[in-house]
Amino acid sequence: MNAVIADFVQEYRSKTWIYAQNAAATARICDKVLQAESVPGVVTHRVKNPSSLERKLCGRERCFGRRYPSKKDIQDEISDLAGVRIVVCFPHDRERVQNALGERFDIELTKHYGEVDTNSIVRPGYCATHCWVYLRENESQARDDRQRRRIEIQIVSMLRHAWAQFEHDAVYKAQSQMNPEDRQVLHSLSRAINCGESFLNSISESRAVCDIPSDVVFEMVYEVGCWVADVAKQENQLQGTSIPLEEFLRILKMARPIHLSCSIKSRL
């Protein structure tokens, strides 16, 4: 094994805790971003396993027929030592989330995969946005020196995430060669996902729930929350939290559960 790789991996093992803490801090901020933007989704985070990193670096040297000249070259090339994944329910929310991340992080680079021609890339059908970010100076973060550590944030839709999990484990990670028939199935599934994502976007754009006539009685408790959130949106107030509803109940002097409960029970 290249001595440069061995030194880098050994140093990484001793500093994994730094990447772990910063990945967790980044994930917490991403959670807040989803809430503030009223975007339904799930945020997960992880750090790369040192043994997996070693295999990846050695594999790259064999694949590209070159040796890493320095640890800095490895640090510059490997973007996902600390990673956060944002899985959004609706595909068109990817761009919205990306723009919101720019307000919370220092972004070094943004890459879009699978946007133009999924047949021309190494991983056909993989569609996601990757952002290389740094926690801002005013954010709490772990360091062993003055250097900030890069985190990769991946933004992917729910359906594409399911597709990518299979493709990553069965093809990309295992470095296996697919036969033409299996590859065609993978491409066909990717095209089907494109149709599914179009339907999801159409559903998310429906105003059936929010456009409740003003003279109709609320039938479900969820309609109340949707209506209050929609009014708050029109007034440019905070979304994705209970603040609009809390303010509404405060006016009625029912902002605390005990007050609201007594009022409800007295009318039953």
Buried (B, 14 or more C-beta within 10 A) or exposed (E): EBEBBEEBBEEBEEBBEBBBBBBBBBBBBBBBBBBBBBBEBEBEBBBBEBEEBBBBBBEBBEEEEEEBEEBEBBBEEBBBBBBBBBBBBBBBBBEBBBEBBEEBBBBEEBEBBBEEEBEEBEBBBBBBBBBBBBBEEEBEBBEEEEEBBBBBBBBBBBBBBBBBEEBEEEBEEEEEEBEEEEEEEBBEBBEEBBEBBEEBBEEBEEEEEEEBEEEEEEEEEEBEBBBBBBEBBEEEEBBBBEBBBEBBBEEEEBBEEEEBEEEEEEEE
